Every structure is written in C-alpha cells, then in structure tokens.
Amino acid sequence: MAAKLYDTTRMSRYYNGPVSDHFDGARFFDPHGAPPRSRRDLLRWFVDRHWRATKSKWPAWAPSPYADRPPARIDGAAWRISYVGHASWLIQTAGFNMLLDPVWSKRASPFRFAGPQRVNDPGIAFADLPPIDVVLVSHGHYDHLDLTTLSRLAAAHRARVITPLGNDTIMRNHDLQSRPKPTPGTIGWTSARELR
C-alpha cells in the first residue's frame, strides 16, 4: 500500500507520447547523463543536511541594491540582458523581448504557505516589464515553471510560451490565463522553433 502512495511514475504522468531515445514511455531521461540517485542517497543527503548540521542557514531577507527598469525595446543588433533572479532573465534585442524561466512568486512551491521563499525582490518589478513577446520555460521545476507568474504574464502580455513536452499539460491544467496561446509551443530535445 505504501508503495502505491509513493509511485512517482503515476504521480508525474503529465505527458503521453511515443518511446524515444530520451523518453521510456513513463518518464524523460538523459541517455548520456548520470543515472538517477537512489532513495537511499536521498535519505543520506537529508540526514546529513538536517541532522548533521551541514545545511547552510538561509537568510530571512537579503535585499539587493539593484533594480532595473528596462526600455520598451532594444532595436538593431544591440543586446540588453537583465537579471531578474535565480534563473529568470529578460533578453532584449532586435525589437524583441524574451523572458527566460520567469518567477515573480514569493515561493518556489506548489503551495503559497510552504516551500523555498524568496529572500529579495525580483531584479525587475512586474509592473516595470516591457511588452513580452516570448516566454521560454526550460523545465518543470517550481523555480522555473511558476504557474502563478505565467498566468499573470498571459493576462498582461499574452506572450507566446515555448516549453518542453509535458509542461504544456501542466499549464493547461492550472488555469485559463496560463494556457499557452494559441497552442503550446512545445519542443523535444532535438526540436527547434522560430521565435518570430
């Protein structure tokens, strides 16, 4: 019974597709990467971190002295790259604005009351964002696939979303605002998409 409660294959079924060199029919994997760690490795890491005091103290608040107010567009061949936080970046070039892994939420978590909490404000206030043309979401971890932020971006900018296979299902199941418009721009490992 306990094994059924912790069946990660069933819990993470958000993509159904053909078996490939990087999808075994149940989960994605890197055929050239390291094999996944065992549950024993996870337990050892948890014990070391929590009970042997190897866990670093996380600050309650660490304000950044930097805040950016980007221009609406950067024309021509010039580039402007703004750091928002963790993996979130705004890239502006050739009159085109792209956000990478946008996270403006207070927590990187499926819950509003628990999980890793932001310790400083984003490098760009949400209200100061220029018009966004494309949003690239690299993968489905909570610190990259922030559904609340994607919903806000969809409502404010109606940007095209490009994301790996399966994330489109997660977005569709979240709410009407965060659904990629008109259809998800999903990509596999060897796929390419034109951004314009």
ZIVENRA-V223991 format. One record per backbone hydrogen bond with DSSP energy under -0.5 kcal/mol. CO is the residue of the C=O (numbers start at 1). NH is the residue of the N-H. If there is no record, write none. Layout:
BEGIN
CO/NH, CO/NH
END
This chain:
BEGIN
1/5, 2/6, 4/7, 6/8, 7/11, 8/12, 10/13, 12/14, 20/23, 22/29, 23/20, 27/24, 29/31, 30/33, 38/42, 39/43, 40/44, 41/45, 42/46, 43/47, 44/48, 45/49, 46/50, 47/51, 47/52, 48/52, 48/54, 49/55, 74/95, 75/78, 76/94, 78/94, 80/92, 82/90, 84/123, 85/87, 85/88, 88/84, 88/85, 89/100, 90/82, 91/98, 92/80, 93/96, 96/93, 97/133, 97/134, 98/91, 99/136, 100/89, 102/146, 106/118, 107/109, 108/116, 116/108, 119/62, 123/68, 125/128, 126/129, 133/160, 134/99, 135/137, 135/162, 136/101, 136/138, 137/164, 141/144, 141/145, 144/146, 145/147, 146/150, 147/151, 148/152, 149/153, 150/154, 151/155, 152/156, 153/157, 153/158, 154/158, 160/135, 161/185, 162/137, 163/187, 164/167, 164/168, 166/170, 167/171, 168/172, 169/173, 170/174, 171/174, 171/175, 176/179, 184/186, 185/163, 187/165, 188/191
END
